[in-house]
Amino acid sequence: MKSLRLALVLLLLPALAASTPSFDWMQTYEGGGLYVDEATLALSDPAGNLVLGGVSHDGIDGMDILVCKLAHDTGALLWETRQSAFDTNDMAVSDMCWDGLGDLLVAGYVVGCVG
């Protein structure tokens, strides 16, 4: 059994060595001032573009939900959408997924009391 495991590991070594990750691009998002901008979830779309969900503070009221899509080959911003906070409460993303039609579903919540 040990020799079988060793043989499998030796067979997989070339594939593992070939799959070394590379650093192709970096993108910085600055929502403004010294406010927090933080991605907490990441998905890829069918074309391989990166979709990030998280929070961003624009200096008005609380933390907003921010979702943006970056091009897979350059990291260029393709689109972004923001759900603004209200009543000085913070909002946060809790999950993201693709539905059967290819639409992005984003779930979030309000942190703190509302009303």
Secondary structure as UniProt FT lines:
FT   HELIX           2..18
FT   TURN            33..34
FT   STRAND          37..44
FT   TURN            46..47
FT   STRAND          50..56
FT   STRAND          64..70
FT   TURN            72..74
FT   STRAND          77..83
FT   TURN            87..88
FT   STRAND          90..98
FT   TURN            100..101
FT   STRAND          104..111
//
